[in-house]
């Protein structure tokens, strides 16, 4: 903490240089992770890109999703509707975390 205080007291140019060094280190770490991860990518995992939809076997009318009750679309695992379902879950999960962070 004292080091950062000293950097800020000594001036804007030094503070800008220190910030640039810290950003360069962070970018380097991200690039190392991307490059190291590139060796673990397998093309076979992308086929099929969108797996075939499989009907959901569990549940009844009381546990039916709202979209099924409103539009008659049967819920499914995988497929295009599965992608939209996952995207909506991730979206609302993020909004929930954002609300918690804003309230804090």
NUZA-381634 format. One line per field, with one value per atom (N, C-alpha, C): x, y, z; residue number from 1; residue in three letters. Coordinates in steps of 0.2 Angstrom, whole numbers, plus 2048, in hexadecimal, padded with zeros to 3 digits. Layout:
REM residues N
x	[X/...]
y	[Y/...]
z	[Z/...]
kolza	[NUM/...]
drenro	[ALA/...]
//
This chain:
REM residues 104
x	[804/800/804/80A/80E/812/813/816/811/80B/806/805/805/805/80B/811/817/816/814/813/80F/809/804/807/80B/80D/813/817/81C/81A/814/812/80E/80B/807/80A/810/814/816/819/81B/815/80F/809/807/807/805/80A/810/815/814/812/811/80B/806/7FF/800/804/806/809/80E/812/80D/808/804/7FF/7FD/7F8/7FC/802/806/807/808/808/802/7FC/7F6/7F4/7F6/7F5/7F9/7FF/804/801/7FF/7FC/7F6/7F2/7EC/7EE/7F3/7F6/7F9/7FD/800/7FA/7F5/7EF/7EC/7EB/7E8/7ED/7F3/7F8/7F8/7F9/7F9/7F3/7ED/7E7/7E6/7E9/7E8/7EB/7EF/7F2/7ED/7E8/7E3/7DD/7DC/7D6/7D6/7D0/7CF/7CA/7CB/7C6/7C0/7C1/7BB/7B6/7B8/7B3/7AE/7AF/7AB/7A6/7A6/7A2/79D/797/793/793/793/793/78D/787/781/77F/77F/77C/775/773/76B/768/762/75D/75B/75B/758/752/74C/747/748/746/747/742/744/740/73C/73F/73D/738/734/72F/728/724/71D/71B/714/712/713/714/716/71D/721/728/72A/725/726/729/72D/730/72B/72B/726/725/72B/72B/726/726/722/71B/719/713/710/714/711/711/716/717/716/716/716/71C/722/729/72B/72C/72F/736/737/73E/743/749/74E/755/758/75F/763/768/76C/768/76A/767/767/764/763/760/75A/757/75B/75F/763/768/76B/770/76C/766/762/761/75F/75E/764/76A/770/772/771/773/76E/768/763/765/767/769/76F/774/77A/779/775/773/770/76B/767/76C/770/775/77A/77C/780/77D/776/772/772/771/770/777/77C/783/784/782/782/77E/778/774/777/77A/77D/783/787/78D/78B/785/783/780/77D/77A/77F/785/78A/78E]
y	[7FA/800/806/806/80C/80D/807/808/80C/80A/80D/814/816/81D/821/81E/821/823/81E/81F/824/825/82A/831/831/837/83A/836/838/83A/839/83C/838/83C/838/834/836/832/82C/82C/825/821/824/820/81D/821/81E/818/819/814/80D/80E/808/805/809/806/802/805/802/7FB/7FB/7F5/7EF/7F1/7ED/7EA/7EE/7EC/7E7/7E9/7E4/7DE/7DD/7D7/7D3/7D7/7D3/7D1/7D4/7D2/7CC/7CC/7C7/7C0/7C1/7BB/7B8/7BC/7BA/7B7/7BA/7B7/7B0/7AF/7A9/7A3/7A5/7A0/79F/7A3/7A2/79D/79F/79B/794/793/78D/789/78C/789/786/78A/788/781/77F/778/772/774/76F/76F/774/774/76E/76A/765/766/765/767/762/75C/757/759/75E/760/765/767/76C/769/762/75F/75A/75B/760/766/76C/772/774/772/772/76B/768/761/760/75B/75A/75B/75E/75F/758/757/752/754/751/753/752/756/756/751/74C/746/747/74B/74C/752/752/758/757/75B/75B/762/763/76A/76F/76D/772/774/770/772/774/775/777/77E/77F/786/78B/791/796/796/795/795/790/78A/784/786/789/78A/790/795/79A/798/795/794/78D/788/781/77E/782/77F/77A/774/76F/771/771/772/76C/76D/768/769/764/765/765/769/76B/76E/76E/771/779/77C/783/786/783/785/784/77F/77E/784/786/78B/792/793/799/799/793/792/793/790/792/799/79C/7A3/7A8/7A6/7AA/7A9/7A2/7A1/7A5/7A5/7A9/7B0/7B3/7BA/7BC/7B8/7BA/7B9/7B4/7B3/7B9/7BB/7C1/7C7/7C8/7CE/7CD/7C7/7C6/7C8/7C6/7C8/7CF/7D2/7D9/7DD/7DB/7DE/7DE/7D8/7D7/7DC/7DC/7E0/7E8/7EA/7F1/7F2/7EE/7EF/7EF/7EC/7EC/7F2]
z	[800/800/800/804/804/7FD/7FA/7F3/7EE/7EE/7EA/7EC/7F2/7F4/7F2/7F3/7F0/7E9/7E5/7DE/7DC/7E0/7DE/7E0/7E6/7E8/7E3/7E1/7DC/7D6/7D3/7CD/7C9/7C4/7BF/7BA/7B8/7B3/7B6/7BC/7BF/7C0/7C2/7C3/7BD/7B7/7B1/7AF/7B0/7AE/7B2/7B9/7BD/7BB/7B9/7B7/7B0/7AC/7A5/7A6/7AB/7AD/7AF/7B4/7B7/7B2/7AD/7A8/7A3/7A1/79D/7A0/7A7/7AA/7AA/7AB/7AB/7A4/79F/798/796/799/797/79B/7A1/7A4/7A0/79E/79A/793/790/78A/78B/791/792/793/797/798/791/78D/786/782/782/77E/781/788/78B/789/78A/789/782/77D/776/774/778/777/779/77D/780/77C/776/772/76E/76E/769/764/75E/759/759/75C/75C/761/766/76B/768/762/75E/75A/759/755/759/759/755/759/756/759/75E/75C/760/760/766/766/765/763/762/768/767/76D/770/776/779/77E/77E/782/78A/78E/795/797/79B/79D/7A4/7A8/7AF/7AF/7B4/7B5/7B3/7B5/7B3/7B2/7B2/7B1/7B6/7BC/7C1/7C1/7BE/7BD/7B6/7B2/7AB/7AB/7A6/7A5/7A3/7A4/7A2/79A/797/78F/78C/790/78E/78F/795/796/792/790/78C/784/782/77B/778/77D/77B/779/77A/778/77D/77B/780/782/788/78A/788/787/784/787/787/789/782/782/77C/777/771/76B/76C/767/767/76D/76F/775/77B/77C/781/782/77C/77C/77F/77C/77F/786/788/78F/794/791/795/795/78F/78F/793/794/798/7A0/7A1/7A8/7AA/7A6/7A7/7A7/7A3/7A3/7AA/7AC/7B2/7B8/7B8/7BD/7BE/7B8/7B8/7BB/7B9/7BB/7C3/7C5/7CD/7D0/7CE/7D1/7D0/7CB/7CA/7CF/7D0/7D5/7DC/7DE/7E5/7E5/7E0/7E0/7E1/7DD/7DE/7E4/7E7/7EE/7F3/7F2/7F8/7F8]
kolza	[1/1/1/2/2/2/3/3/3/4/4/4/5/5/5/6/6/6/7/7/7/8/8/8/9/9/9/10/10/10/11/11/11/12/12/12/13/13/13/14/14/14/15/15/15/16/16/16/17/17/17/18/18/18/19/19/19/20/20/20/21/21/21/22/22/22/23/23/23/24/24/24/25/25/25/26/26/26/27/27/27/28/28/28/29/29/29/30/30/30/31/31/31/32/32/32/33/33/33/34/34/34/35/35/35/36/36/36/37/37/37/38/38/38/39/39/39/40/40/40/41/41/41/42/42/42/43/43/43/44/44/44/45/45/45/46/46/46/47/47/47/48/48/48/49/49/49/50/50/50/51/51/51/52/52/52/53/53/53/54/54/54/55/55/55/56/56/56/57/57/57/58/58/58/59/59/59/60/60/60/61/61/61/62/62/62/63/63/63/64/64/64/65/65/65/66/66/66/67/67/67/68/68/68/69/69/69/70/70/70/71/71/71/72/72/72/73/73/73/74/74/74/75/75/75/76/76/76/77/77/77/78/78/78/79/79/79/80/80/80/81/81/81/82/82/82/83/83/83/84/84/84/85/85/85/86/86/86/87/87/87/88/88/88/89/89/89/90/90/90/91/91/91/92/92/92/93/93/93/94/94/94/95/95/95/96/96/96/97/97/97/98/98/98/99/99/99/100/100/100/101/101/101/102/102/102/103/103/103/104/104/104]
drenro	[UNK/UNK/UNK/UNK/UNK/UNK/UNK/UNK/UNK/UNK/UNK/UNK/UNK/UNK/UNK/UNK/UNK/UNK/UNK/UNK/UNK/UNK/UNK/UNK/UNK/UNK/UNK/UNK/UNK/UNK/UNK/UNK/UNK/UNK/UNK/UNK/UNK/UNK/UNK/UNK/UNK/UNK/UNK/UNK/UNK/UNK/UNK/UNK/UNK/UNK/UNK/UNK/UNK/UNK/UNK/UNK/UNK/UNK/UNK/UNK/UNK/UNK/UNK/UNK/UNK/UNK/UNK/UNK/UNK/UNK/UNK/UNK/UNK/UNK/UNK/UNK/UNK/UNK/UNK/UNK/UNK/UNK/UNK/UNK/UNK/UNK/UNK/UNK/UNK/UNK/UNK/UNK/UNK/UNK/UNK/UNK/UNK/UNK/UNK/UNK/UNK/UNK/UNK/UNK/UNK/UNK/UNK/UNK/UNK/UNK/UNK/UNK/UNK/UNK/UNK/UNK/UNK/UNK/UNK/UNK/UNK/UNK/UNK/UNK/UNK/UNK/UNK/UNK/UNK/UNK/UNK/UNK/UNK/UNK/UNK/UNK/UNK/UNK/UNK/UNK/UNK/UNK/UNK/UNK/UNK/UNK/UNK/UNK/UNK/UNK/UNK/UNK/UNK/UNK/UNK/UNK/UNK/UNK/UNK/UNK/UNK/UNK/UNK/UNK/UNK/UNK/UNK/UNK/UNK/UNK/UNK/UNK/UNK/UNK/UNK/UNK/UNK/UNK/UNK/UNK/UNK/UNK/UNK/UNK/UNK/UNK/UNK/UNK/UNK/UNK/UNK/UNK/UNK/UNK/UNK/UNK/UNK/UNK/UNK/UNK/UNK/UNK/UNK/UNK/UNK/UNK/UNK/UNK/UNK/UNK/UNK/UNK/UNK/UNK/UNK/UNK/UNK/UNK/UNK/UNK/UNK/UNK/UNK/UNK/UNK/UNK/UNK/UNK/UNK/UNK/UNK/UNK/UNK/UNK/UNK/UNK/UNK/UNK/UNK/UNK/UNK/UNK/UNK/UNK/UNK/UNK/UNK/UNK/UNK/UNK/UNK/UNK/UNK/UNK/UNK/UNK/UNK/UNK/UNK/UNK/UNK/UNK/UNK/UNK/UNK/UNK/UNK/UNK/UNK/UNK/UNK/UNK/UNK/UNK/UNK/UNK/UNK/UNK/UNK/UNK/UNK/UNK/UNK/UNK/UNK/UNK/UNK/UNK/UNK/UNK/UNK/UNK/UNK/UNK/UNK/UNK/UNK/UNK/UNK/UNK/UNK/UNK/UNK/UNK/UNK/UNK/UNK/UNK/UNK/UNK/UNK/UNK]
//
